[in-house]
Amino acid sequence: MTMIYLDNAATTAVHPDVLDAMMPYLTNGYGNASSIHALGREAKAALQTARERVALLIGAHPQELVFTSGGTESIHAALYGTLLAGTGRRHVVTTALEHHAVLHTCAFLESLGYSVTYVAPREDGRIHPDDVASAVTADTLLVSVMSVNNETGVILPVDEIAAAVKARDAAVLVHSDMVQALGTLRLQLDQRQVDLASFSAHKVHGPKGVGALYIRRGTPWRPVLHGGTQERERRAGTENVAGIVGFGAAAERLRQHWDDHQRHVRQIRDVFWDMLSARVPVERNGGEPSVPAILNVWFPGVRNDRLLMRLDLAGVAASAGSACTAGSLEPSHVLQAMGYEVSRVHESLRFSFSDFTSESDVRTAVQHIEEAVNALRR
Ligand code: PLP
C-alpha cells in the first residue's frame, strides 16, 4: 500500500537530489573535515559550500551559522549559550505556544534557579507583542518566540515582538525557533532584529539529525559543547559532513524553486480544505496569518485517536499535534493555550503538506477521511 503522507510538519522525505549530494560523503569522501590531508580538505570545502547555501537561503552571513544535530540542539545552544555568556541576568521570556524543545528546556532552567515567564495568547488565540514586552524585567536576558507554530501553522509576530522588546531594553536578546519557518517564510535575517534563530534540515526534505543555529555577529554567547575547535570553536565534535551537505543541498533546492514550491503547497492546501469542508463537518483551528503547509482541523464529535487509527489503516498519515506527543495522544498544549475546549482538542488533527504532496493524494485522503468520519459519527 502506498502511503499518503500528510505529516510533513513532523518530518519530510529526503529529496533524491539531496541524497545524491550526500552520497559521496557517505562513501568515498569520508574524510574528517579537521584533517589536513586531501580527504579532510575535501570534507571541509563541502561544509563551506553547505554553510554558504544555508546562509543564502536565510539571509545570513555564513560565519553566523553553527551546524548542530537539529532543531532541538540549536534551541538548547541558543538558550544555554546566552545564559552562559552571563551578564548575570537570570530571567527568560517565552510563550505558551512553543515546541517542547523550548518549553521543557525552560522548565529545566527553572529547576536550576532561573526564572521564566510564559506569555499566554489573548482571547483571540494570538500572542501580542505588548504582552511579551511587558513581561521583560530588569533581570531579563533572553526572549524566545517561535516564528511559525508547528501544530497550527500560525505565524507569530516575531519582528514586532523584537522591536517592542528592544524598545523597552536594547540589551535583551531575541531568539526565534524558526524550524517551521524555514521553507515557509522568507527569512532575510540580515534585515531583522532577531539575534539567534534555530533551524532543522529534516523539515525541508533534508536529512534528520542536522540543523543550524544562527548567531548574529556580536551577540554575547558561549559554546555549550567543548573538546574541539570545530565550527570556529562554537560547537565541538566531528561534523556530520554528509548531513550538513544534505542540509545545504535542501536549502539550495528551496531557494531555486521558492515560488513554485510556495504556489504548489498553497494550491494543495486549498484543494484539500475546499473538498474536506464541503464533505465533512469541520472547522479550522488557528486562522490567519498562517503558512499553508500546516492545517489544524476540528472534526466535531469525532475522537482524534480513533480517526488517526482509521486513517492509518487506510494508508493516510496525519497527526494529532506534535510527533513527540503523538505516541501518548496527550491533548495539545498549543490548542489548549489558544483557548480551545479540551473536548475540541481531542477532536482535532493536523495535516501538513510539502511539494511532494500531489493533488490526487489530497483528494484520495479526503475520501478516506469522509468514510472514517461517517463511520465514527454513526
Ligand atoms: N521546533 C519546532 C517548531 C519543531 O517543529 C521541531 C520539530 O519537531 C523542533 C523544534 C525540533 O527539531 P528537531 O526535530 O530537528 O530536533
Boltz pocket constraint, residues with backbone or C-beta under 6 A from the ligand:
constraints:
  - pocket:
      binder: B
      contacts: [[A, 9], [A, 10], [A, 69], [A, 70], [A, 71], [A, 72], [A, 73], [A, 99], [A, 101], [A, 146], [A, 148], [A, 149], [A, 150], [A, 177], [A, 179], [A, 180], [A, 199], [A, 200], [A, 201], [A, 202], [A, 209], [A, 210], [A, 211], [A, 322]]
      max_distance: 6.0
